[in-house]
Amino acid sequence: MGDAGQNTPTENCTGKRRSTFMKNDSEREVAVFTEALKVPVRQRDAFLDRTCAGDPELRRKVEALLKAHDRLGSFMEEPPDERPAD
């Protein structure tokens, strides 16, 4: 039998060990998004160039996640207004 389906560790562009086998595309999108959040904003395009090379759909989805994340900003970190509801 071949190596199909084996969970073979490799080194990704961030120098961290990762598996070459992902359960699904969504898992990969979340993994790349999570790593992109750790990269300074000015360096994200270069990071996405390397990480999503040859997969424009992955890049599009990760960029959409990053934009949504940026729009939310600190929404969950700020307390609600102190005024009572109408």
N, CA, C and O of each residue as an XYZ file, in Angstrom:
344
protein
N       0.834     -1.193      0.000
C       0.000      0.000      0.000
C       0.867      1.241      0.000
O       2.029      1.198      0.406
N       0.293      2.360     -0.462
C       1.032      3.613     -0.506
C       0.887      4.394      0.782
O       0.444      3.867      1.803
N       1.271      5.672      0.717
C       1.218      6.544      1.882
C      -0.095      7.303      1.984
O      -0.240      8.144      2.872
N      -1.053      7.037      1.110
C      -2.305      7.793      1.105
C      -2.981      7.702      2.465
O      -3.120      6.622      3.039
N      -3.395      8.856      2.965
C      -4.111      8.904      4.228
C      -3.231      8.910      5.456
O      -3.726      9.051      6.573
N      -1.931      8.759      5.266
C      -1.061      8.790      6.439
C      -0.910     10.221      6.925
O      -0.983     11.166      6.139
N      -0.706     10.371      8.188
C      -0.568     11.674      8.820
C       0.919     11.962      8.969
O       1.497     11.744     10.034
N       1.534     12.453      7.900
C       2.975     12.662      7.866
C       3.310     14.088      8.272
O       2.855     15.026      7.617
N       4.091     14.285      9.331
C       4.439     15.650      9.725
C       5.439     16.280      8.759
O       6.351     15.613      8.270
N       5.258     17.565      8.493
C       6.193     18.339      7.684
C       6.363     19.689      8.348
O       5.665     20.005      9.312
N       7.282     20.483      7.840
C       7.482     21.821      8.383
C       6.780     22.811      7.474
O       6.994     22.802      6.262
N       5.930     23.679      8.058
C       5.243     24.662      7.231
C       6.068     25.935      7.133
O       7.179     26.002      7.660
N       5.524     26.951      6.453
C       6.288     28.169      6.193
C       6.610     28.955      7.461
O       7.472     29.833      7.433
N       5.942     28.660      8.563
C       6.246     29.360      9.804
C       7.307     28.619     10.614
O       7.681     29.054     11.703
N       7.796     27.483     10.069
C       8.823     26.722     10.761
C       8.272     25.758     11.788
O       9.037     25.089     12.482
N       6.939     25.673     11.898
C       6.331     24.770     12.862
C       5.995     23.449     12.185
O       5.727     23.405     10.984
N       6.012     22.380     12.963
C       5.648     21.078     12.432
C       4.134     21.043     12.264
O       3.391     21.539     13.111
N       3.691     20.455     11.166
C       2.262     20.295     10.945
C       2.017     19.010     10.184
O       2.944     18.411      9.639
N       0.796     18.603     10.152
C       0.419     17.404      9.428
C       0.108     17.755      7.979
O      -0.460     18.811      7.704
N       0.474     16.880      7.057
C       0.120     17.098      5.660
C      -1.295     16.620      5.388
O      -1.847     16.906      4.326
N      -1.882     15.910      6.315
C      -3.231     15.396      6.143
C      -4.193     16.236      6.964
O      -4.090     16.291      8.189
N      -5.126     16.890      6.289
C      -6.151     17.674      6.973
C      -7.485     16.960      6.768
O      -7.728     16.389      5.706
N      -8.336     16.993      7.771
C      -9.620     16.306      7.671
C     -10.497     16.921      6.588
O     -11.197     16.200      5.877
N     -10.466     18.240      6.456
C     -11.281     18.891      5.443
C     -10.757     20.289      5.172
O      -9.863     20.785      5.858
N     -11.334     20.912      4.155
C     -10.889     22.251      3.782
C     -11.123     23.262      4.889
O     -10.300     24.153      5.095
N     -12.234     23.137      5.605
C     -12.542     24.081      6.681
C     -11.473     24.062      7.760
O     -11.123     25.105      8.312
N     -10.958     22.890      8.061
C      -9.902     22.773      9.067
C      -8.652     23.528      8.608
O      -7.999     24.203      9.404
N      -8.330     23.408      7.332
C      -7.157     24.117      6.793
C      -7.390     25.627      6.825
O      -6.491     26.386      7.187
N      -8.596     26.067      6.447
C      -8.917     27.494      6.473
C      -8.742     28.063      7.878
O      -8.148     29.126      8.054
N      -9.254     27.360      8.860
C      -9.143     27.817     10.249
C      -7.686     27.819     10.685
O      -7.256     28.739     11.381
N      -6.923     26.816     10.294
C      -5.506     26.754     10.678
C      -4.723     27.918     10.076
O      -3.923     28.550     10.766
N      -4.951     28.206      8.790
C      -4.236     29.305      8.141
C      -4.692     30.637      8.729
O      -3.867     31.519      8.970
N      -5.993     30.795      8.964
C      -6.529     32.012      9.578
C      -5.899     32.245     10.945
O      -5.476     33.358     11.257
N      -5.836     31.201     11.754
C      -5.265     31.314     13.101
C      -3.796     31.726     13.039
O      -3.355     32.571     13.819
N      -3.048     31.142     12.128
C      -1.641     31.524     11.972
C      -1.527     32.959     11.456
O      -0.647     33.703     11.888
N      -2.408     33.350     10.540
C      -2.371     34.706      9.975
C      -2.617     35.760     11.050
O      -2.055     36.853     10.983
N      -3.444     35.446     12.032
C      -3.699     36.398     13.118
C      -2.438     36.672     13.937
O      -2.318     37.729     14.557
N      -1.516     35.742     13.942
C      -0.274     35.895     14.701
C       0.768     36.714     13.942
O       1.768     37.144     14.516
N       0.525     36.925     12.650
C       1.463     37.640     11.786
C       1.105     39.128     11.808
O      -0.072     39.470     11.701
N       2.087     40.014     11.944
C       1.784     41.450     11.885
C       1.030     41.797     10.600
O       1.314     41.242      9.539
N       0.072     42.715     10.701
C      -0.796     43.062      9.581
C       0.003     43.384      8.320
O      -0.377     42.966      7.226
N       1.085     44.109      8.459
C       1.897     44.500      7.300
C       2.553     43.318      6.598
O       2.957     43.426      5.441
N       2.658     42.199      7.289
C       3.322     41.021      6.716
C       2.341     39.938      6.281
O       2.754     38.885      5.795
N       1.042     40.190      6.454
C       0.049     39.154      6.157
C      -0.037     38.804      4.683
O      -0.203     37.633      4.343
N       0.074     39.791      3.795
C       0.008     39.476      2.365
C       1.114     38.507      1.980
O       0.868     37.537      1.262
N       2.314     38.758      2.444
C       3.432     37.855      2.132
C       3.190     36.473      2.745
O       3.467     35.453      2.114
N       2.678     36.444      3.962
C       2.361     35.171      4.615
C       1.339     34.393      3.789
O       1.506     33.198      3.545
N       0.273     35.088      3.358
C      -0.761     34.422      2.564
C      -0.236     34.004      1.194
O      -0.640     32.970      0.664
N       0.664     34.806      0.619
C       1.293     34.422     -0.651
C       1.979     33.066     -0.512
O       1.825     32.194     -1.368
N       2.734     32.894      0.564
C       3.471     31.643      0.787
C       2.531     30.496      1.154
O       2.622     29.398      0.605
N       1.639     30.771      2.084
C       0.811     29.715      2.649
C      -0.269     29.236      1.686
O      -0.600     28.051      1.660
N      -0.813     30.146      0.902
C      -1.919     29.802     -0.002
C      -1.475     29.671     -1.453
O      -2.313     29.629     -2.353
N      -0.182     29.606     -1.687
C       0.338     29.503     -3.054
C      -0.343     28.353     -3.793
O      -0.374     27.220     -3.312
N      -0.882     28.658     -4.954
C      -1.540     27.636     -5.751
C      -2.949     27.294     -5.326
O      -3.569     26.404     -5.908
N      -3.476     27.990     -4.310
C      -4.835     27.713     -3.830
C      -5.575     29.038     -3.628
O      -5.750     29.481     -2.493
N      -6.009     29.669     -4.718
C      -6.672     30.971     -4.604
C      -7.969     30.923     -3.804
O      -8.344     31.914     -3.177
N      -8.653     29.792     -3.819
C      -9.897     29.664     -3.046
C      -9.602     29.713     -1.550
O     -10.334     30.351     -0.794
N      -8.541     29.047     -1.123
C      -8.136     29.096      0.281
C      -7.811     30.529      0.674
O      -8.254     31.003      1.720
N      -7.044     31.219     -0.154
C      -6.671     32.596      0.163
C      -7.914     33.487      0.269
O      -8.020     34.301      1.187
N      -8.849     33.331     -0.668
C     -10.067     34.133     -0.644
C     -10.840     33.908      0.665
O     -11.319     34.861      1.280
N     -10.953     32.667      1.072
C     -11.692     32.357      2.299
C     -10.978     32.889      3.538
O     -11.623     33.422      4.441
N      -9.659     32.751      3.589
C      -8.899     33.247      4.741
C      -8.973     34.770      4.799
O      -9.131     35.340      5.879
N      -8.862     35.435      3.646
C      -8.978     36.896      3.626
C     -10.353     37.343      4.107
O     -10.463     38.345      4.813
N     -11.405     36.612      3.734
C     -12.755     36.944      4.207
C     -12.845     36.796      5.727
O     -13.458     37.626      6.398
N     -12.236     35.743      6.268
C     -12.220     35.563      7.723
C     -11.461     36.694      8.407
O     -11.895     37.201      9.442
N     -10.331     37.087      7.833
C      -9.542     38.177      8.422
C     -10.310     39.493      8.390
O     -10.268     40.253      9.358
N     -11.009     39.774      7.297
C     -11.800     41.008      7.201
C     -12.917     41.010      8.231
O     -13.159     42.024      8.886
N     -13.599     39.881      8.379
C     -14.665     39.781      9.374
C     -14.094     39.974     10.776
O     -14.701     40.649     11.607
N     -12.957     39.396     11.033
C     -12.303     39.537     12.334
C     -11.951     41.000     12.607
O     -12.163     41.505     13.709
N     -11.411     41.671     11.589
C     -11.041     43.080     11.743
C     -12.268     43.961     11.966
O     -12.212     44.915     12.743
N     -13.384     43.645     11.286
C     -14.619     44.428     11.466
C     -15.150     44.295     12.878
O     -15.645     45.263     13.454
N     -15.051     43.099     13.438
C     -15.545     42.892     14.799
C     -14.684     43.616     15.815
O     -15.176     44.068     16.848
N     -13.407     43.723     15.522
C     -12.493     44.427     16.430
C     -12.581     43.895     17.836
O     -12.482     42.690     18.067
N     -12.767     44.796     18.769
C     -12.808     44.423     20.184
C     -14.246     44.315     20.686
O     -14.507     44.537     21.868
N     -15.160     43.985     19.815
C     -16.582     43.878     20.155
C     -16.814     43.090     21.442
O     -17.568     43.534     22.308
N     -16.193     41.956     21.576
C     -16.409     41.104     22.749
C     -15.612     41.566     23.964
O     -15.858     41.085     25.071
N     -14.683     42.469     23.793
C     -13.857     42.915     24.900
C     -14.424     44.147     25.597
O     -14.033     44.456     26.723
N     -15.336     44.848     24.944
C     -15.895     46.068     25.525
C     -17.192     45.759     26.252
O     -18.018     45.006     25.736
N     -17.392     46.332     27.458
C     -18.645     46.091     28.186
C     -19.801     46.791     27.479
O     -19.587     47.783     26.782
N     -21.012     46.292     27.647
C     -22.170     46.947     27.034
C     -22.412     48.310     27.681
O     -21.905     48.599     28.764
N     -23.194     49.137     26.997
C     -23.549     50.442     27.562
C     -24.208     50.262     28.921
O     -24.900     49.273     29.164
N     -23.989     51.214     29.788
C     -24.557     51.145     31.137
C     -26.014     51.599     31.193
O     -26.690     51.397     32.202
N     -26.493     52.204     30.126
C     -27.871     52.692     30.150
C     -28.848     51.524     30.028
O     -28.564     50.532     29.356
N     -30.009     51.655     30.688
C     -30.995     50.583     30.630
C     -31.617     50.478     29.236
O     -31.675     51.458     28.494
N     -32.078     49.284     28.897
C     -32.729     49.065     27.609
C     -34.076     49.749     27.604
O     -34.726     49.865     28.643
N     -34.499     50.204     26.435
C     -35.820     50.862     26.314
C     -36.946     49.895     26.408
O     -38.109     50.291     26.325
